[in-house]
Amino acid sequence: MLNKKLLAVMITAALGVSACGSDDEPIVQADLRVLETTDLHTNIMDFNYYSGKVDPTIGLVRTASLIHAARSESKNSVLVDNGDLLQGSPMGDYMAKVGLQMGDVHPAYKAMNLLDYEVGNIGNHEFNYGLDFLNKSLHGAKFPYINANVYCADDDGCWNGVKKGEHLFTPYIIKEKQIIDSEGNNQTIKIGYIGFVPPQILLWDKQNLTGKVTVEDIVATAKKYVPEMKAKGADLIIAIPHSGIGSTENPGDPMAENATYALTNVKDINAIMFGHSHSIFPDAKYADLPNTDVTKGLLNGVPAVMPGRWGDNLGVVDFKLERKDGKWSVLSASTKARPIYDGATKTPLVERDQEIIDAVAAEHQGTLTFVDQPIGIAAADMYSFLTLVQDDPTVQIVSDAQIANVKAKLPEALKNLPVLSASAPFKAGGRHGTTSDADQYVQVDKGALTFKNAADLYLYPNTMVAVKATGAELKDWLECSANQFKQIDPTQTAPQELINWDGHPTYNFDVLDGLTYKIDVTQPSKFDRDCAVVNASANRIVDLRYTDENGKVFTGEEFAAKEFIVASNNYRAFGGKFAGTGSDHVVLELPDTNREALAAYITAQSKYNEATGKYEGMVNPSADYNWDFKTINTNVTLDIRFQTQDSDKAATFIEANKQREMKKISKDELGFAVYSINLSQDKTK
């Protein structure tokens, strides 16, 4: 028989265990999906207003279908927008022109209000039309907006009762989200959202913001408010910076425009939904960044996603969460960017959302009328009939626009370097493979220009990126570009083809404006189409030189050692094929498309007078003929041929603008005109 005292101890102990167990909260697990759109730039419809055609590679009207599908796959999801919503397409410009009254709903919000967004972040382009337009626009959103690093600086106060020194927007919000756990039970999680915008808005929109707002550093702001959010009970903190990846070597740069990587070092940020640079992350091109996992979508161990631009992708972050001892934690996470179209075939992967189509029908029709409005005046025709055999106006005007845009936005530390431009002909006879290729030439007549003309001049929706490269690297860049031409035998009298149609796409025939050079086509090509070395000792680029503002000429070793900034596009700059390109050479990523930069340049050069409603100038697209072929020294009569469009317009243009002797010989089986070009004599003009 047990001792009574011992029995009492055993009972007490048993009761204690039982009581302790009843207080223990069971471990709970749950999945959470966070969805993101970014950089929509008022591309609500899947329509290219420049070309006047439906474009299934863009538009929230398509992204909406991805949103619906992603939600159907997950029990728990939230949707956020990163910003750059109100400007960037003709619909955005149209709405700014017609204006908004308080109570009007911008078409972007007519569409987004149908999709149940949790929160929106402010992007830099939200400020482009001024604070009054922004305020009226935001009042149409049926979801809250956040931004933590913009403050009111007006002595008289800012909108909605905001006083000087206070946040212009709500810096962050913490929202309770009802979710369903893995056992099918309801749970509550508090999700904190904090947003940021590049401090450079004070430069980019100086006319709209000077004296009205101030902007603080993104990372310093995050370090200030993320702990505060955590202290207020946020279980999960989602950062939504309108900011690119930025520096990985020195991620603490104060006032950095692109600070996403730096944000990964801020404690308690659980995921970063970013944007601004119009790229896609995760993506293989970022595989070489330090501590980056492009398979799981992790930057420095933090799940991060950047879903392109114009609605072409939907960002997805999938969390596996656990609540233990009353606290939620992240067990694992992965990210991906889901596209709305097949990248290889450009065929759509999703259908259009009819509800959104109906919601913005009136604004879409208004925009169609708007795109036919002029953006400027051209002093000369811009045709690409000769673009593969001499410098031409269709490449020249793009180069001029790119140089002007990059010069204006180059960081102070790089302004001492000369700015060049890399531009290629996008419409120059296709691949010379079908009869329809003979129509693939730029044909923009002199006189009034519209947005549609800008699309003809710049075919692809690339974004502006600049790289820093040495003269030696630029020579190899041009050597690869010169693979556009076949090798010419200077002793051969039989017909010889000049254009390397099968071995080099014309969009890889870069012209480097700001330099002068010649191409010796009697030499073999040093590189193939992918810039892989095939003839290491080959030397097609000759007489390569740079002349500075003071007339000093750089050649040879002095040129090879000199550093340059090259304005280009995201495709070329990040491609890494050409010497001087690749992520390690990129020094400037701009959210502007090359086409937008071109349109802005045309308008600026045309000098529109608001008072008279007339243009007082014209843009001059005339080629500066900075490149040419090296004249071939030979004792025989060469028969060198190239193809171009067979039309009266082409024939007239060629006769008026040819720099060397050219003569039409025949018409080939695809409908191209075949011309001879005399490379044995110097230029005639």
DASUL-V605286 format. One record per residue. N is the residue number from 1. RES is the residue in one letter. D_LAST is the distance of its C-alpha to the last C-alpha in Angstrom with 1 decimal. Layout:
n->[N,N]
res->[RES,RES]
d_last->[D_LAST,D_LAST]
This chain:
n->[1,2,3,4,5,6,7,8,9,10,11,12,13,14,15,16,17,18,19,20,21,22,23,24,25,26,27,28,29,30,31,32,33,34,35,36,37,38,39,40,41,42,43,44,45,46,47,48,49,50,51,52,53,54,55,56,57,58,59,60,61,62,63,64,65,66,67,68,69,70,71,72,73,74,75,76,77,78,79,80,81,82,83,84,85,86,87,88,89,90,91,92,93,94,95,96,97,98,99,100,101,102,103,104,105,106,107,108,109,110,111,112,113,114,115,116,117,118,119,120,121,122,123,124,125,126,127,128,129,130,131,132,133,134,135,136,137,138,139,140,141,142,143,144,145,146,147,148,149,150,151,152,153,154,155,156,157,158,159,160,161,162,163,164,165,166,167,168,169,170,171,172,173,174,175,176,177,178,179,180,181,182,183,184,185,186,187,188,189,190,191,192,193,194,195,196,197,198,199,200,201,202,203,204,205,206,207,208,209,210,211,212,213,214,215,216,217,218,219,220,221,222,223,224,225,226,227,228,229,230,231,232,233,234,235,236,237,238,239,240,241,242,243,244,245,246,247,248,249,250,251,252,253,254,255,256,257,258,259,260,261,262,263,264,265,266,267,268,269,270,271,272,273,274,275,276,277,278,279,280,281,282,283,284,285,286,287,288,289,290,291,292,293,294,295,296,297,298,299,300,301,302,303,304,305,306,307,308,309,310,311,312,313,314,315,316,317,318,319,320,321,322,323,324,325,326,327,328,329,330,331,332,333,334,335,336,337,338,339,340,341,342,343,344,345,346,347,348,349,350,351,352,353,354,355,356,357,358,359,360,361,362,363,364,365,366,367,368,369,370,371,372,373,374,375,376,377,378,379,380,381,382,383,384,385,386,387,388,389,390,391,392,393,394,395,396,397,398,399,400,401,402,403,404,405,406,407,408,409,410,411,412,413,414,415,416,417,418,419,420,421,422,423,424,425,426,427,428,429,430,431,432,433,434,435,436,437,438,439,440,441,442,443,444,445,446,447,448,449,450,451,452,453,454,455,456,457,458,459,460,461,462,463,464,465,466,467,468,469,470,471,472,473,474,475,476,477,478,479,480,481,482,483,484,485,486,487,488,489,490,491,492,493,494,495,496,497,498,499,500,501,502,503,504,505,506,507,508,509,510,511,512,513,514,515,516,517,518,519,520,521,522,523,524,525,526,527,528,529,530,531,532,533,534,535,536,537,538,539,540,541,542,543,544,545,546,547,548,549,550,551,552,553,554,555,556,557,558,559,560,561,562,563,564,565,566,567,568,569,570,571,572,573,574,575,576,577,578,579,580,581,582,583,584,585,586,587,588,589,590,591,592,593,594,595,596,597,598,599,600,601,602,603,604,605,606,607,608,609,610,611,612,613,614,615,616,617,618,619,620,621,622,623,624,625,626,627,628,629,630,631,632,633,634,635,636,637,638,639,640,641,642,643,644,645,646,647,648,649,650,651,652,653,654,655,656,657,658,659,660,661,662,663,664,665,666,667,668,669,670,671,672,673,674,675,676,677,678,679,680,681,682,683,684,685]
res->[M,L,N,K,K,L,L,A,V,M,I,T,A,A,L,G,V,S,A,C,G,S,D,D,E,P,I,V,Q,A,D,L,R,V,L,E,T,T,D,L,H,T,N,I,M,D,F,N,Y,Y,S,G,K,V,D,P,T,I,G,L,V,R,T,A,S,L,I,H,A,A,R,S,E,S,K,N,S,V,L,V,D,N,G,D,L,L,Q,G,S,P,M,G,D,Y,M,A,K,V,G,L,Q,M,G,D,V,H,P,A,Y,K,A,M,N,L,L,D,Y,E,V,G,N,I,G,N,H,E,F,N,Y,G,L,D,F,L,N,K,S,L,H,G,A,K,F,P,Y,I,N,A,N,V,Y,C,A,D,D,D,G,C,W,N,G,V,K,K,G,E,H,L,F,T,P,Y,I,I,K,E,K,Q,I,I,D,S,E,G,N,N,Q,T,I,K,I,G,Y,I,G,F,V,P,P,Q,I,L,L,W,D,K,Q,N,L,T,G,K,V,T,V,E,D,I,V,A,T,A,K,K,Y,V,P,E,M,K,A,K,G,A,D,L,I,I,A,I,P,H,S,G,I,G,S,T,E,N,P,G,D,P,M,A,E,N,A,T,Y,A,L,T,N,V,K,D,I,N,A,I,M,F,G,H,S,H,S,I,F,P,D,A,K,Y,A,D,L,P,N,T,D,V,T,K,G,L,L,N,G,V,P,A,V,M,P,G,R,W,G,D,N,L,G,V,V,D,F,K,L,E,R,K,D,G,K,W,S,V,L,S,A,S,T,K,A,R,P,I,Y,D,G,A,T,K,T,P,L,V,E,R,D,Q,E,I,I,D,A,V,A,A,E,H,Q,G,T,L,T,F,V,D,Q,P,I,G,I,A,A,A,D,M,Y,S,F,L,T,L,V,Q,D,D,P,T,V,Q,I,V,S,D,A,Q,I,A,N,V,K,A,K,L,P,E,A,L,K,N,L,P,V,L,S,A,S,A,P,F,K,A,G,G,R,H,G,T,T,S,D,A,D,Q,Y,V,Q,V,D,K,G,A,L,T,F,K,N,A,A,D,L,Y,L,Y,P,N,T,M,V,A,V,K,A,T,G,A,E,L,K,D,W,L,E,C,S,A,N,Q,F,K,Q,I,D,P,T,Q,T,A,P,Q,E,L,I,N,W,D,G,H,P,T,Y,N,F,D,V,L,D,G,L,T,Y,K,I,D,V,T,Q,P,S,K,F,D,R,D,C,A,V,V,N,A,S,A,N,R,I,V,D,L,R,Y,T,D,E,N,G,K,V,F,T,G,E,E,F,A,A,K,E,F,I,V,A,S,N,N,Y,R,A,F,G,G,K,F,A,G,T,G,S,D,H,V,V,L,E,L,P,D,T,N,R,E,A,L,A,A,Y,I,T,A,Q,S,K,Y,N,E,A,T,G,K,Y,E,G,M,V,N,P,S,A,D,Y,N,W,D,F,K,T,I,N,T,N,V,T,L,D,I,R,F,Q,T,Q,D,S,D,K,A,A,T,F,I,E,A,N,K,Q,R,E,M,K,K,I,S,K,D,E,L,G,F,A,V,Y,S,I,N,L,S,Q,D,K,T,K]
d_last->[122.0,119.1,119.8,119.3,117.3,115.0,114.6,113.6,110.9,109.6,109.5,107.8,105.2,104.6,104.3,101.8,99.6,99.8,99.0,96.0,94.6,94.8,92.6,89.9,87.0,85.7,82.3,79.8,76.5,73.8,70.2,67.7,64.2,61.7,58.8,55.6,52.7,49.9,46.6,47.1,44.9,46.5,45.5,48.8,47.8,46.0,43.2,39.5,39.0,35.2,35.1,38.3,40.1,43.2,42.3,45.3,43.8,44.5,47.3,50.7,51.9,51.4,52.5,55.7,56.7,56.2,58.4,61.1,61.1,61.2,64.1,66.0,65.9,67.4,70.7,69.3,65.8,64.1,60.6,58.5,55.1,52.9,50.9,47.5,48.8,48.0,44.2,41.2,40.9,40.6,44.4,44.8,42.5,44.3,47.7,46.6,45.5,48.7,50.8,54.1,57.6,60.3,61.8,58.6,57.6,54.0,52.9,52.4,56.1,57.2,55.9,57.1,60.5,61.1,60.6,63.3,61.2,63.4,61.1,57.6,55.7,53.3,49.6,47.1,45.4,48.8,48.3,44.9,46.5,49.2,52.8,54.3,52.3,53.1,56.8,57.0,55.2,57.5,60.5,59.7,59.9,63.2,62.9,62.9,60.0,60.0,58.1,59.7,57.2,56.4,58.8,59.4,58.5,59.3,62.3,63.3,63.1,60.9,61.3,64.5,66.6,64.7,65.4,63.4,63.4,64.2,62.1,59.9,60.5,63.4,62.6,64.2,66.6,69.3,70.2,73.1,72.1,74.7,74.1,76.0,76.9,77.2,80.8,79.9,81.3,79.8,78.5,76.9,74.0,72.5,68.6,66.8,63.2,61.2,57.6,54.9,51.5,48.8,49.7,46.0,46.7,47.5,43.8,42.2,44.5,45.2,45.3,47.9,50.0,50.3,53.9,55.0,55.0,54.9,54.1,55.8,54.7,55.0,57.0,59.3,60.1,60.8,63.2,65.0,65.5,65.8,69.1,70.3,69.5,71.4,74.3,74.4,74.9,71.5,72.1,68.5,65.5,62.1,59.2,56.4,53.6,50.3,48.7,46.9,48.3,47.1,48.0,50.5,50.7,51.6,52.6,54.4,51.4,52.7,51.0,48.8,46.7,47.3,50.9,52.3,52.9,54.7,56.9,58.2,60.1,61.9,65.4,66.7,63.4,64.0,60.6,57.2,55.4,51.9,48.4,45.6,42.9,42.7,43.5,46.4,49.3,51.0,48.1,47.4,44.4,46.9,49.2,48.5,49.5,52.8,55.9,54.1,55.5,53.0,55.7,58.2,55.7,57.1,55.4,57.6,60.4,60.0,59.1,55.8,53.4,50.1,49.4,45.6,44.5,44.7,47.9,46.4,49.3,52.8,54.1,57.5,59.9,63.2,66.1,69.4,71.8,75.3,77.9,80.6,83.1,81.6,78.1,75.0,72.7,69.7,70.7,67.2,63.9,60.7,57.6,54.9,52.1,52.6,49.6,49.6,47.4,46.8,43.8,43.0,43.3,42.8,46.0,48.5,51.6,53.4,54.1,53.4,56.2,57.2,59.1,56.0,54.0,56.8,56.9,53.3,52.8,52.6,50.0,48.0,47.8,47.0,44.1,42.7,42.5,41.1,38.0,36.7,36.6,33.2,31.9,29.1,26.2,22.6,20.0,17.7,18.4,18.8,18.6,18.6,17.7,14.7,16.4,17.5,14.3,11.9,12.8,13.9,15.9,19.2,19.4,17.9,20.6,23.3,22.3,22.4,25.7,27.2,26.4,28.0,31.0,31.7,31.3,33.9,36.3,36.1,39.5,40.1,40.6,37.0,35.2,34.6,32.2,28.5,27.7,24.9,24.5,24.7,23.5,23.3,22.4,25.8,25.1,22.9,25.1,28.2,29.5,28.6,32.3,33.6,32.6,32.5,29.6,27.3,27.9,27.1,23.8,23.3,23.1,23.5,22.8,21.9,25.0,28.3,28.4,31.6,32.9,32.3,28.5,28.9,30.5,27.8,25.3,27.8,30.0,32.5,35.2,34.4,35.5,33.8,34.6,33.2,33.8,34.0,32.5,31.9,28.7,30.3,30.9,27.4,26.1,28.6,27.6,24.0,25.6,27.5,24.6,22.7,25.6,23.7,22.4,24.5,24.8,23.1,25.2,23.2,26.0,26.3,25.4,26.8,24.8,24.0,23.5,20.9,22.3,25.7,27.2,30.8,30.5,28.4,28.5,25.2,26.9,27.1,23.4,23.2,20.1,21.3,19.7,20.4,19.6,16.6,16.9,15.8,17.8,19.4,20.5,22.6,25.0,27.6,27.5,29.8,31.0,31.9,31.3,34.0,32.7,35.6,35.0,34.8,33.4,34.3,32.6,29.2,26.2,23.0,21.6,20.4,19.0,20.5,21.0,22.1,21.9,24.8,25.4,26.5,23.5,25.5,23.5,25.4,25.0,27.5,31.0,30.6,27.9,30.1,33.1,31.5,32.3,30.1,30.8,28.7,29.0,29.4,32.0,35.6,34.7,32.4,34.2,37.6,36.5,36.9,34.9,31.8,32.4,33.0,34.4,37.9,40.7,41.2,37.7,37.9,38.3,37.8,38.8,38.2,39.9,36.9,35.0,31.2,31.2,33.4,31.3,28.3,30.4,31.7,28.3,27.2,30.4,30.2,26.8,27.9,30.9,33.7,36.5,39.9,41.6,39.6,38.7,35.0,31.7,30.5,27.0,24.3,22.7,18.9,17.7,13.9,12.7,12.2,10.4,13.3,13.5,11.9,13.7,14.9,13.9,17.2,19.0,21.2,23.1,23.2,21.0,20.3,20.6,19.2,19.7,19.5,21.3,20.5,22.4,23.4,23.4,22.1,20.7,18.7,17.5,16.4,14.6,12.8,11.8,10.6,8.8,7.8,5.2,7.1,9.4,12.2,15.5,18.6,21.6,24.6,26.3,28.2,31.8,30.9,28.9,25.4,22.7,21.7,18.1,17.0,13.9,13.0,13.5,14.7,11.5,8.9,5.5,3.8,0.0]
